[in-house]
Amino acid sequence: MSSAYHPETDGQTEVINRCLEGYLRCFASDQPKSWSHWLPWAEYWYNTTYHISIGKTPFEVVYGRSPPNIVRFLSNETKVAAVALELRERDEALNQLKMHLLKAQQQMKNQADKKRRSVQFDVGEWVFLKLRPHRQQSVVKRIYQKLAPRYYGPFQVMERMGAVAYKLALPPQSKIHSVFHVSLLKKAIGNYQVQGELPKELEISPNDDVYPEKVLGKRLTVQDGITVSQSLVQWKNKSLDEVTWEDDDVLRGQFPEFSLEDKAVVMEDAVDRNVNVTDKMDIDYGPKPKVWRIYSRRKGKD
């Protein structure tokens, strides 16, 4: 049997089948028994989709040109009844696909927003900063993590970076990245004392600046019943012994300019020929399944 991400078998087939299955579900959700009629459209979608590994679409690799654009059919453009019927069915298929994709995106957004809060800050407001675990574990080796402060500050909002990230006015001697996701910020309300600087243990030298350099691996973990994608990050000016697993959503929020897609990554047992041998490292993916050995006594033997 074939399993994904296994070098001894054709796991890539399983990955492609999973993508096609999700595409067919969007097409045939109202009429599941008609899934076979949408296979040509699924094939066209896959062959005209940009692939990171080859840097272009499979259609462009085979034919040497970009795939043709699908224009919308207008009535009375053709006098052939069969062609007109096929074009109308195509337009209807595209409309259904867009509707189901929007519905699926909205469902995923609603599910993710259950544990999120809609908060916006204006430039000049004061907010408290919640430092992420890797900032206190990679930079500062604490013994009692539960007793470490959760929020620092408050600090003034200097600029809004994108839709969900803000740049804070950190002290000049602070060397940590000044852009943070909105989920790490809490508005300062009431009487509070302005803290002019971060704790001394967080004031690090430029050589220890906490900034992601590259992604060494990928994995999926389950947190509170939700599957979360994580990246094995090697930090700037840090050795391989200090790499940490970080949530992809947190990395995108804190480091918007850092791309996770264009890095050579290794997912569990996957084979990546672009990764140098010197970059390989032993990664613990958890306990392996126990192997049971069954012994039987031969008949007629003492």
Backbone bond lengths (Angstrom), bond angles and torsions (degrees), N, CA, C in turn:
res aa  C-N    CA-C-N  psi(-1)  N-CA   C-N-CA  omega(-1)  CA-C   N-CA-C  phi
1 M - - - 1.458 - - 1.524 109.91 -
2 S 1.319 116.03 150.73 1.456 121.98 -178.47 1.522 109.55 -99.33
3 S 1.316 116.14 138.31 1.460 121.17 176.94 1.515 108.87 -133.27
4 A 1.328 116.02 148.01 1.458 120.96 -175.73 1.517 111.19 -70.47
5 Y 1.330 115.64 150.39 1.455 123.95 176.61 1.528 111.85 58.26
6 H 1.328 115.87 39.32 1.453 121.42 177.74 1.510 107.58 -125.85
7 P 1.338 119.47 118.77 1.466 120.21 -171.65 1.512 113.85 -66.52
8 E 1.349 118.28 -21.92 1.460 119.39 -178.24 1.519 113.24 -83.07
9 T 1.308 119.12 -8.56 1.458 121.49 -177.53 1.514 110.09 -131.32
10 D 1.317 114.54 174.15 1.462 120.27 -177.74 1.519 109.02 -88.07
11 G 1.318 116.90 74.47 1.460 120.57 -177.76 1.510 113.85 -73.23
12 Q 1.337 117.58 -20.95 1.457 119.36 -179.67 1.518 111.04 -62.43
13 T 1.345 117.04 -31.38 1.463 120.30 177.94 1.517 110.94 -60.66
14 E 1.335 116.43 -39.45 1.458 119.82 179.68 1.529 111.04 -65.13
15 V 1.313 116.93 -37.23 1.462 120.21 179.75 1.521 110.65 -66.19
16 I 1.334 116.91 -44.41 1.465 120.47 179.37 1.520 110.56 -64.41
17 N 1.325 116.90 -42.12 1.466 119.78 179.48 1.521 111.27 -61.81
18 R 1.319 117.17 -36.30 1.461 119.86 178.80 1.528 110.86 -66.48
19 C 1.335 117.11 -38.94 1.471 120.30 177.48 1.526 110.83 -65.81
20 L 1.340 116.56 -44.14 1.461 119.92 179.96 1.525 111.21 -65.77
21 E 1.325 116.64 -35.23 1.466 119.54 178.63 1.523 111.08 -63.44
22 G 1.329 116.90 -43.83 1.456 119.34 177.21 1.514 112.73 -63.58
23 Y 1.333 116.69 -35.90 1.466 120.46 178.78 1.524 110.66 -68.13
24 L 1.342 116.84 -43.24 1.464 120.16 -179.49 1.526 111.36 -67.18
25 R 1.316 117.67 -32.00 1.464 119.84 177.56 1.529 110.92 -63.19
26 C 1.325 116.91 -37.18 1.467 119.76 177.93 1.518 111.20 -67.16
27 F 1.325 117.20 -34.92 1.453 120.82 -179.11 1.527 111.83 -75.37
28 A 1.332 116.59 -47.36 1.464 120.86 -168.76 1.521 112.30 -108.79
29 S 1.317 118.47 29.53 1.460 119.60 -178.75 1.525 112.13 -66.26
30 D 1.347 117.29 -36.37 1.463 120.52 179.03 1.521 112.10 -77.96
31 Q 1.329 117.16 -30.51 1.462 122.46 -179.30 1.530 108.62 -131.19
32 P 1.327 117.75 81.07 1.471 120.09 -174.35 1.525 113.97 -60.58
33 K 1.327 117.84 -30.88 1.457 119.82 -177.31 1.527 112.92 -71.33
34 S 1.320 117.28 -11.87 1.466 120.19 -178.35 1.525 112.30 -95.54
35 W 1.339 117.76 18.56 1.462 120.24 -175.21 1.517 112.28 -62.53
36 S 1.332 117.60 -32.42 1.468 119.65 -177.02 1.520 112.15 -66.96
37 H 1.338 117.65 -24.78 1.466 120.11 -179.94 1.532 111.63 -72.34
38 W 1.331 116.86 -17.55 1.465 120.14 -177.09 1.520 112.96 -97.52
39 L 1.314 118.08 3.33 1.463 120.30 -179.24 1.529 113.22 -60.57
40 P 1.359 119.68 -42.07 1.476 117.94 177.37 1.529 112.71 -59.30
41 W 1.354 116.76 -38.39 1.459 119.32 178.91 1.528 110.99 -68.74
42 A 1.322 116.00 -37.74 1.466 118.97 177.13 1.526 111.05 -64.57
43 E 1.327 115.99 -39.66 1.464 119.80 177.46 1.525 110.98 -64.31
44 Y 1.336 116.44 -42.44 1.469 120.26 178.67 1.528 110.60 -63.53
45 W 1.335 116.68 -40.83 1.469 120.00 178.90 1.520 111.01 -61.60
46 Y 1.337 117.16 -45.06 1.462 120.16 -177.48 1.526 111.25 -66.11
47 N 1.332 116.73 -40.81 1.466 120.39 -176.46 1.523 112.85 -75.78
48 T 1.330 117.97 -16.44 1.470 120.44 179.51 1.524 112.25 -109.01
49 T 1.333 117.25 12.40 1.460 122.11 178.12 1.523 109.84 -95.06
50 Y 1.319 116.01 139.74 1.468 120.97 -179.39 1.526 110.06 -67.32
51 H 1.341 116.90 130.29 1.454 123.62 179.04 1.526 108.93 -109.78
52 I 1.319 116.01 126.75 1.460 119.94 -178.54 1.522 111.00 -66.36
53 S 1.340 117.76 -36.28 1.460 120.60 -174.96 1.520 112.64 -63.88
54 I 1.343 118.22 -35.41 1.467 121.40 -178.55 1.519 112.27 -104.61
55 G 1.334 117.60 -8.99 1.453 121.12 177.33 1.509 114.84 75.66
56 K 1.308 119.06 11.55 1.460 123.30 178.95 1.515 108.53 -164.32
57 T 1.326 117.44 -177.48 1.460 121.09 179.33 1.522 109.94 -85.79
58 P 1.358 118.78 151.65 1.465 120.11 174.81 1.522 112.76 -58.35
59 F 1.328 117.97 -33.15 1.462 121.22 177.38 1.523 110.54 -59.78
60 E 1.318 116.53 -43.33 1.463 120.47 -179.03 1.519 111.48 -69.47
61 V 1.338 117.48 -31.35 1.463 120.37 177.96 1.524 110.81 -67.59
62 V 1.335 116.97 -40.88 1.466 120.89 -176.27 1.526 111.47 -77.19
63 Y 1.330 117.39 -45.67 1.464 121.12 -172.09 1.526 113.31 -100.65
64 G 1.318 118.72 -10.39 1.447 120.78 177.47 1.510 114.96 75.70
65 R 1.298 119.21 14.44 1.461 122.97 178.84 1.521 108.86 -147.15
66 S 1.307 115.12 163.24 1.461 119.66 -179.53 1.522 110.48 -69.89
67 P 1.329 118.27 150.33 1.465 120.29 179.22 1.516 111.23 -64.59
68 P 1.315 117.70 148.10 1.473 120.05 -179.09 1.525 111.35 -69.47
69 N 1.305 115.16 148.66 1.461 121.04 176.67 1.523 110.04 -79.57
70 I 1.315 115.74 139.61 1.463 121.07 178.32 1.523 107.85 -88.95
71 V 1.312 115.92 110.32 1.467 120.76 179.83 1.521 109.40 -89.07
72 R 1.305 115.83 153.20 1.458 120.86 -179.19 1.524 110.02 -76.76
73 F 1.333 115.09 138.29 1.464 121.47 -177.96 1.529 109.77 -83.12
74 L 1.321 115.75 134.68 1.452 122.46 175.02 1.516 109.24 -108.79
75 S 1.322 115.74 145.27 1.467 119.87 -178.32 1.522 110.80 -63.29
76 N 1.324 114.20 149.53 1.475 122.92 178.50 1.527 112.74 67.35
77 E 1.359 117.09 17.99 1.460 118.58 175.44 1.521 111.88 -80.04
78 T 1.305 117.33 -24.91 1.453 121.27 179.29 1.521 109.15 -133.62
79 K 1.320 114.78 148.18 1.458 120.42 179.83 1.525 112.18 -97.30
80 V 1.321 117.43 -4.26 1.463 121.17 178.54 1.525 108.06 -85.60
81 A 1.322 115.81 119.47 1.465 120.02 -174.75 1.524 111.86 -63.28
82 A 1.333 116.85 -40.67 1.465 119.87 -178.19 1.526 111.26 -64.63
83 V 1.333 116.53 -40.97 1.466 120.11 179.14 1.526 110.60 -67.22
84 A 1.331 116.84 -42.03 1.462 120.20 179.21 1.525 111.13 -61.96
85 L 1.342 116.61 -40.68 1.460 120.24 179.01 1.527 111.04 -64.81
86 E 1.319 116.90 -42.55 1.462 120.41 179.96 1.527 111.47 -64.85
87 L 1.334 116.71 -39.20 1.459 119.71 179.30 1.525 111.72 -68.34
88 R 1.332 116.46 -37.68 1.469 118.98 177.10 1.524 110.75 -65.43
89 E 1.334 116.78 -40.49 1.462 119.88 177.59 1.528 111.04 -64.33
90 R 1.333 115.87 -35.54 1.459 118.98 178.56 1.525 111.24 -65.86
91 D 1.327 116.65 -44.89 1.462 119.88 178.76 1.523 111.34 -63.11
92 E 1.328 116.32 -38.86 1.461 119.68 178.34 1.526 110.60 -65.41
93 A 1.340 116.49 -38.07 1.463 119.99 177.90 1.523 111.04 -64.06
94 L 1.320 116.95 -41.23 1.460 120.15 178.76 1.527 111.50 -65.52
95 N 1.327 116.72 -39.06 1.467 119.65 178.20 1.524 111.35 -64.54
96 Q 1.342 116.36 -42.38 1.459 119.70 177.89 1.525 111.13 -64.14
97 L 1.325 115.86 -39.94 1.457 119.21 -179.85 1.524 111.05 -62.55
98 K 1.325 117.41 -46.22 1.460 120.39 179.33 1.524 111.25 -61.67
99 M 1.335 116.20 -40.14 1.457 119.75 -178.95 1.528 110.97 -65.00
100 H 1.348 116.70 -44.55 1.462 119.95 -178.00 1.525 111.47 -70.80
101 L 1.330 117.03 -34.94 1.457 119.18 177.72 1.523 111.12 -65.77
102 L 1.327 116.75 -42.17 1.460 119.75 176.99 1.521 111.30 -63.96
103 K 1.325 116.38 -38.32 1.460 120.29 178.62 1.522 110.90 -65.51
104 A 1.340 116.75 -43.18 1.460 120.14 179.23 1.525 111.22 -65.69
105 Q 1.331 117.40 -40.58 1.457 120.41 178.03 1.522 111.47 -63.61
106 Q 1.323 116.98 -39.81 1.456 120.36 179.71 1.523 111.21 -66.82
107 Q 1.348 116.68 -38.62 1.459 119.88 177.86 1.526 111.20 -64.16
108 M 1.328 117.07 -43.26 1.462 119.88 178.70 1.522 111.06 -65.48
109 K 1.329 116.60 -37.65 1.462 119.85 178.80 1.526 111.10 -66.51
110 N 1.343 116.89 -42.77 1.460 120.01 179.07 1.522 111.19 -63.24
111 Q 1.336 116.46 -38.55 1.457 120.01 179.32 1.529 110.92 -65.94
112 A 1.331 116.25 -41.09 1.469 119.61 -179.59 1.523 111.77 -72.73
113 D 1.336 117.36 -31.20 1.468 120.73 -177.01 1.520 113.28 -77.02
114 K 1.346 117.83 -7.31 1.456 119.48 179.79 1.526 111.52 -63.36
115 K 1.338 116.25 -30.87 1.461 120.15 -179.04 1.522 111.60 -108.53
116 R 1.323 116.72 18.11 1.459 120.51 178.79 1.521 109.98 -119.41
117 R 1.299 115.83 159.16 1.454 121.46 178.12 1.523 109.11 -122.78
118 S 1.302 115.70 139.67 1.463 120.99 -179.82 1.525 108.72 -86.41
119 V 1.317 116.09 104.49 1.461 122.02 -176.56 1.519 108.63 -131.58
120 Q 1.317 115.60 138.24 1.457 121.96 174.98 1.522 109.06 -132.69
121 F 1.311 115.20 144.96 1.463 121.21 179.88 1.522 109.07 -122.50
122 D 1.321 115.08 146.40 1.459 121.41 176.29 1.525 109.89 -95.49
123 V 1.316 114.93 154.07 1.462 120.00 177.33 1.527 109.15 -63.19
124 G 1.315 116.30 129.20 1.458 121.64 -178.73 1.514 113.62 104.44
125 E 1.337 118.17 -15.28 1.461 120.79 178.25 1.526 110.11 -73.18
126 W 1.338 114.37 159.53 1.456 121.25 179.32 1.525 108.94 -106.94
127 V 1.320 115.66 134.29 1.463 121.00 -177.08 1.524 108.94 -136.47
128 F 1.335 114.27 152.48 1.460 120.80 171.80 1.528 108.67 -89.90
129 L 1.316 115.65 146.85 1.464 122.15 -175.06 1.520 109.99 -111.82
130 K 1.327 115.49 127.21 1.462 121.67 174.52 1.520 108.09 -97.16
131 L 1.318 116.42 115.62 1.461 120.39 -178.40 1.511 109.99 -79.47
132 R 1.326 115.45 138.37 1.454 120.89 -179.19 1.522 110.27 -74.20
133 P 1.353 116.97 158.93 1.472 118.94 -177.66 1.520 113.49 -57.20
134 H 1.349 118.35 -38.07 1.463 118.47 -175.19 1.522 111.47 -69.13
135 R 1.343 117.41 -21.14 1.459 118.64 178.09 1.530 110.92 -73.62
136 Q 1.328 117.01 -27.12 1.448 119.02 -178.96 1.525 111.63 -98.71
137 Q 1.317 118.43 -17.82 1.455 120.63 -179.82 1.524 111.98 -97.72
138 S 1.344 116.20 -39.75 1.456 118.86 179.45 1.520 111.40 -76.38
139 V 1.339 116.91 -37.77 1.460 120.85 -177.37 1.521 111.09 -90.37
140 V 1.321 116.28 -43.71 1.462 121.33 -176.50 1.523 108.58 -120.24
141 K 1.306 117.65 123.52 1.451 122.64 179.08 1.526 108.79 -86.63
142 R 1.331 116.55 95.39 1.457 121.01 179.83 1.522 109.19 -95.00
143 I 1.322 115.42 148.11 1.458 120.51 178.31 1.520 110.42 -90.05
144 Y 1.330 117.32 -43.10 1.454 121.64 -176.67 1.524 108.52 -110.17
145 Q 1.333 116.34 92.02 1.459 120.83 -175.94 1.522 111.99 -69.81
146 K 1.335 117.79 -32.03 1.461 120.00 -177.14 1.522 112.06 -67.81
147 L 1.317 117.75 -24.47 1.458 121.47 -179.11 1.518 112.68 -93.77
148 A 1.324 117.99 0.25 1.463 120.40 -179.97 1.524 109.73 -73.50
149 P 1.328 118.48 147.10 1.473 120.59 179.12 1.522 111.30 -60.30
150 R 1.315 115.77 143.84 1.459 120.64 179.48 1.521 111.75 -90.15
151 Y 1.316 117.08 -38.84 1.461 121.38 -176.97 1.528 109.82 -124.94
152 Y 1.327 114.59 145.84 1.458 122.08 177.04 1.526 108.12 -126.32
153 G 1.317 115.37 158.26 1.452 118.45 177.08 1.523 112.67 119.62
154 P 1.352 116.25 -153.21 1.470 126.36 9.65 1.527 112.88 -81.93
155 F 1.355 114.55 161.58 1.447 122.66 177.73 1.527 108.72 -126.01
156 Q 1.299 115.78 153.57 1.461 121.14 -176.41 1.524 110.64 -86.97
157 V 1.343 115.46 139.89 1.462 121.41 177.10 1.525 108.59 -78.12
158 M 1.340 115.80 123.07 1.462 121.21 -177.83 1.524 112.82 -97.40
159 E 1.342 116.34 -37.88 1.463 119.37 -173.99 1.520 109.04 -160.33
160 R 1.325 115.31 149.32 1.455 121.17 175.06 1.523 109.05 -95.69
161 M 1.332 115.86 124.47 1.458 121.77 -177.94 1.525 109.02 -108.10
162 G 1.321 117.24 97.44 1.447 119.96 -178.43 1.514 111.66 78.13
163 A 1.344 115.17 -154.77 1.462 120.27 -174.87 1.518 112.97 -89.03
164 V 1.336 118.31 -28.51 1.468 120.04 -171.34 1.522 112.56 -132.16
165 A 1.308 119.37 17.74 1.465 121.60 -178.97 1.526 109.91 -130.65
166 Y 1.337 115.03 148.12 1.462 121.54 -179.19 1.529 109.62 -134.66
167 K 1.324 114.36 147.37 1.459 121.47 176.40 1.519 108.85 -101.09
168 L 1.340 116.15 127.61 1.456 122.09 -176.58 1.524 110.63 -106.10
169 A 1.323 114.55 154.91 1.466 120.95 177.33 1.522 108.39 -87.74
170 L 1.323 116.44 82.96 1.454 121.34 178.40 1.525 109.86 -77.93
171 P 1.320 117.75 160.33 1.470 120.34 178.62 1.525 111.21 -58.55
172 P 1.337 117.84 149.87 1.476 120.02 -178.19 1.518 113.22 -59.82
173 Q 1.327 118.40 -32.78 1.451 120.65 -177.89 1.521 112.78 -80.05
174 S 1.319 117.18 -5.32 1.458 120.62 178.74 1.522 109.60 -79.72
175 K 1.331 116.30 134.50 1.458 121.27 -177.00 1.524 112.61 -111.50
176 I 1.312 118.56 8.29 1.455 120.28 177.17 1.521 109.36 -83.35
177 H 1.320 116.04 158.63 1.460 121.45 -176.45 1.525 109.53 -63.97
178 S 1.314 117.33 137.78 1.468 122.10 -172.31 1.519 113.88 -92.96
179 V 1.334 119.24 1.95 1.465 122.74 179.30 1.520 108.27 -105.36
180 F 1.352 116.12 128.89 1.458 120.70 -175.06 1.525 109.96 -134.28
181 H 1.329 114.65 150.98 1.461 121.59 176.21 1.523 109.50 -70.60
182 V 1.342 115.69 151.03 1.461 120.23 -176.17 1.524 111.75 -63.44
183 S 1.331 117.97 -25.89 1.462 120.55 179.85 1.523 112.33 -69.00
184 L 1.334 117.95 -15.16 1.459 121.48 179.73 1.522 112.87 -93.40
185 L 1.320 117.18 1.16 1.458 121.29 -174.72 1.525 110.87 -113.63
186 K 1.321 115.86 146.04 1.463 122.51 176.60 1.527 107.86 -135.87
187 K 1.325 115.33 129.74 1.460 120.12 -176.32 1.524 110.69 -66.29
188 A 1.321 115.68 136.14 1.463 121.59 178.26 1.525 109.34 -81.45
189 I 1.338 116.64 119.17 1.461 122.59 -176.65 1.526 108.75 -123.84
190 G 1.322 116.26 141.35 1.455 120.77 176.70 1.513 112.29 80.83
191 N 1.336 114.63 -160.20 1.460 120.82 -179.43 1.522 109.74 -80.38
192 Y 1.284 116.36 129.65 1.458 121.51 179.29 1.518 108.73 -148.95
193 Q 1.305 114.83 159.09 1.457 121.29 179.50 1.519 109.04 -102.31
194 V 1.318 116.52 123.99 1.457 121.09 -179.18 1.517 109.15 -72.23
195 Q 1.314 115.38 123.66 1.456 121.40 178.68 1.525 108.50 -92.61
196 G 1.302 117.30 115.04 1.453 121.10 -173.42 1.502 114.95 -73.09
197 E 1.320 117.99 -17.14 1.460 119.83 -177.01 1.510 109.64 -151.02
198 L 1.313 114.52 161.57 1.449 121.29 176.06 1.524 109.60 -78.69
199 P 1.326 117.54 163.67 1.466 118.79 174.10 1.524 111.26 -55.48
200 K 1.324 116.02 149.85 1.463 120.33 -175.11 1.524 111.97 -60.16
201 E 1.326 116.34 -31.93 1.462 117.31 -178.75 1.518 112.74 -68.78
202 L 1.354 117.14 -16.05 1.460 120.38 177.77 1.519 112.35 -97.48
203 E 1.308 117.44 0.05 1.457 120.82 175.34 1.516 107.36 -93.45
204 I 1.325 115.45 99.72 1.451 121.23 -171.89 1.514 109.77 -111.26
205 S 1.302 115.53 167.04 1.460 121.21 -179.55 1.515 109.98 -78.67
206 P 1.349 117.98 162.48 1.468 119.81 179.97 1.514 113.22 -59.54
207 N 1.336 117.95 -28.13 1.465 119.81 -179.92 1.513 112.20 -69.84
208 D 1.342 117.24 -18.27 1.459 121.40 -179.66 1.514 112.29 -105.91
209 D 1.316 117.68 21.05 1.466 121.11 -179.40 1.521 109.92 -60.48
210 V 1.327 115.74 126.48 1.458 120.45 -176.95 1.518 108.85 -82.02
211 Y 1.331 116.18 101.45 1.463 121.85 179.24 1.523 107.84 -149.68
212 P 1.335 117.88 133.63 1.472 119.51 -177.92 1.521 111.67 -67.48
213 E 1.323 115.46 135.94 1.465 120.84 178.98 1.519 111.63 -101.21
214 K 1.333 117.25 -46.63 1.453 120.28 177.62 1.522 109.48 -160.81
215 V 1.326 114.85 164.78 1.464 122.71 -179.30 1.518 108.58 -102.71
216 L 1.324 116.36 127.16 1.455 121.54 -178.00 1.515 113.26 -99.74
217 G 1.319 118.33 -21.03 1.457 120.23 -176.98 1.509 111.79 -165.16
218 K 1.329 114.58 171.37 1.463 122.37 179.80 1.518 108.77 -135.79
219 R 1.344 115.27 152.15 1.450 120.51 173.60 1.514 109.32 -159.43
220 L 1.336 115.40 162.24 1.456 123.09 176.02 1.518 108.33 -115.57
221 T 1.315 117.54 128.23 1.453 122.88 177.81 1.521 109.53 -124.73
222 V 1.313 115.85 159.32 1.463 122.36 179.83 1.520 108.21 -108.37
223 Q 1.331 116.68 120.02 1.456 123.67 179.03 1.519 109.08 -124.72
224 D 1.326 115.79 114.54 1.468 121.79 -178.60 1.527 111.46 57.14
225 G 1.330 116.21 38.44 1.457 120.68 178.24 1.509 115.22 80.28
226 I 1.337 118.56 4.31 1.462 122.94 -178.68 1.522 108.65 -115.68
227 T 1.331 116.73 132.46 1.456 121.76 178.19 1.521 109.84 -76.06
228 V 1.324 115.95 125.13 1.463 122.51 -176.93 1.519 108.95 -120.19
229 S 1.330 116.37 133.14 1.461 122.06 176.73 1.522 109.40 -88.24
230 Q 1.336 116.14 130.08 1.452 121.71 -179.13 1.524 110.39 -125.14
231 S 1.314 115.79 153.53 1.462 122.80 179.10 1.518 109.03 -121.33
232 L 1.327 114.90 140.72 1.459 120.96 175.13 1.524 107.59 -87.19
233 V 1.331 117.11 107.55 1.464 123.00 -168.74 1.521 110.03 -103.27
234 Q 1.321 114.87 131.51 1.459 120.92 168.30 1.519 107.90 -97.51
235 W 1.339 116.53 122.59 1.451 121.44 -174.58 1.521 110.89 -85.63
236 K 1.322 114.90 155.72 1.463 121.55 -177.92 1.527 110.41 -62.20
237 N 1.342 114.56 132.84 1.465 122.61 179.49 1.523 112.29 60.90
238 K 1.344 116.43 26.25 1.452 121.05 176.92 1.523 109.10 -117.99
239 S 1.327 116.56 153.18 1.454 121.30 179.05 1.521 110.08 -83.86
240 L 1.340 115.77 172.01 1.464 120.65 178.87 1.520 112.08 -67.69
241 D 1.322 117.50 -17.52 1.462 120.08 178.21 1.522 112.44 -73.72
242 E 1.334 117.81 -12.42 1.460 121.67 -176.36 1.521 112.46 -113.48
243 V 1.342 117.60 20.64 1.466 120.10 176.33 1.522 108.87 -71.43
244 T 1.329 116.96 151.48 1.458 122.28 -178.16 1.521 109.95 -136.99
245 W 1.330 115.54 153.15 1.465 121.98 173.77 1.524 108.11 -86.88
246 E 1.333 116.58 126.94 1.456 121.84 -179.16 1.525 109.79 -130.09
247 D 1.344 115.95 145.82 1.463 120.78 176.73 1.529 109.94 -66.58
248 D 1.348 115.68 137.23 1.465 119.82 -179.79 1.526 111.66 -62.69
249 D 1.338 116.94 -37.67 1.467 119.46 -179.75 1.529 111.15 -63.61
250 V 1.325 116.53 -39.00 1.464 119.89 180.00 1.524 110.63 -68.39
251 L 1.341 116.52 -40.52 1.467 119.63 179.68 1.521 111.17 -64.07
252 R 1.343 116.63 -41.22 1.469 119.18 179.26 1.526 111.15 -66.13
253 G 1.333 116.84 -34.48 1.453 119.18 -179.32 1.519 113.02 -74.27
254 Q 1.346 117.66 -41.05 1.457 120.62 -177.01 1.522 112.57 -82.76
255 F 1.334 116.61 -29.74 1.464 120.49 -178.64 1.523 108.75 -128.32
256 P 1.347 118.47 74.77 1.472 120.83 -176.02 1.522 113.03 -60.42
257 E 1.331 117.56 -29.81 1.461 119.54 -177.02 1.524 112.61 -82.32
258 F 1.330 118.12 -8.25 1.459 121.59 -179.38 1.518 109.33 -88.94
259 S 1.330 117.06 124.22 1.460 122.20 -176.38 1.519 109.65 -95.29
260 L 1.342 115.45 131.72 1.459 121.31 176.71 1.516 112.44 -94.95
261 E 1.340 117.88 -15.06 1.456 120.82 -173.12 1.519 113.33 -86.16
262 D 1.325 118.40 -27.86 1.457 119.97 -174.28 1.518 112.82 -95.47
263 K 1.338 116.97 16.49 1.446 120.15 179.29 1.519 109.76 -99.56
264 A 1.335 116.44 148.00 1.463 121.49 176.16 1.511 107.66 -79.28
265 V 1.332 117.31 116.19 1.451 121.59 -175.91 1.508 109.40 -122.32
266 V 1.324 115.95 159.35 1.455 123.13 178.21 1.506 107.37 -123.11
267 M 1.330 118.10 117.29 1.459 122.12 179.12 1.509 108.72 -99.44
268 E 1.316 116.56 107.90 1.443 123.91 179.45 1.522 110.64 50.62
269 D 1.356 119.54 -113.82 1.450 122.26 -174.81 1.509 112.88 -94.42
270 A 1.337 119.27 18.01 1.454 121.10 -178.42 1.522 110.28 -69.71
271 V 1.343 115.53 153.05 1.453 121.96 179.01 1.509 108.39 -103.02
272 D 1.312 117.39 120.43 1.461 122.51 178.28 1.512 107.50 -122.64
273 R 1.319 116.55 110.63 1.455 120.73 -175.83 1.515 112.23 -77.31
274 N 1.335 118.09 -11.23 1.459 120.90 -179.50 1.522 112.60 -84.95
275 V 1.322 117.64 -8.68 1.458 120.67 -178.40 1.513 109.20 -89.40
276 N 1.325 118.26 129.02 1.448 122.03 179.64 1.512 110.58 -68.68
277 V 1.330 114.97 154.53 1.456 119.71 -179.80 1.516 110.38 -64.81
278 T 1.332 116.69 -32.54 1.464 119.60 -179.10 1.510 112.40 -69.43
279 D 1.355 116.93 -17.61 1.464 120.25 -179.22 1.511 112.44 -87.83
280 K 1.336 117.17 -8.25 1.460 119.81 -176.86 1.520 109.15 -71.91
281 M 1.307 116.14 148.02 1.442 120.75 -179.72 1.514 108.67 -152.17
282 D 1.324 115.78 156.52 1.451 121.16 179.73 1.511 108.81 -79.87
283 I 1.317 116.53 121.71 1.458 122.35 -179.16 1.518 108.06 -119.21
284 D 1.308 117.71 129.50 1.452 122.41 -179.76 1.518 109.41 -87.27
285 Y 1.321 117.13 114.87 1.458 121.39 -179.73 1.529 111.63 -101.24
286 G 1.336 117.27 18.40 1.451 119.57 177.73 1.516 111.61 101.06
287 P 1.315 116.86 172.76 1.467 120.22 -178.23 1.514 112.17 -66.95
288 K 1.317 115.52 142.55 1.457 121.41 177.85 1.528 109.77 -84.59
289 P 1.346 118.29 154.39 1.464 120.01 -179.96 1.521 111.61 -63.03
290 K 1.308 115.45 142.76 1.450 121.02 -178.69 1.517 110.71 -70.68
291 V 1.330 116.36 136.95 1.463 122.29 -179.78 1.520 108.11 -95.69
292 W 1.330 115.93 122.76 1.457 121.78 -179.61 1.524 109.08 -97.77
293 R 1.323 116.69 131.43 1.458 122.68 176.41 1.522 108.84 -111.39
294 I 1.318 116.16 129.30 1.465 122.12 -177.37 1.524 108.32 -110.75
295 Y 1.308 116.34 125.31 1.461 121.88 179.69 1.523 108.56 -112.59
296 S 1.314 116.06 141.51 1.470 121.10 178.44 1.521 109.19 -130.21
297 R 1.318 116.31 148.37 1.462 121.79 -179.12 1.524 109.44 -88.88
298 R 1.304 115.55 131.40 1.456 119.61 178.73 1.523 110.30 -71.60
299 K 1.332 113.90 140.46 1.465 118.71 179.48 1.526 110.07 -73.09
300 G 1.310 114.90 143.79 1.455 120.01 177.56 1.504 114.01 82.49
301 K 1.353 117.24 3.44 1.458 121.23 179.32 1.524 109.43 -109.05
302 D 1.326 115.19 139.49 1.460 119.84 177.82 1.515 110.58 -79.10
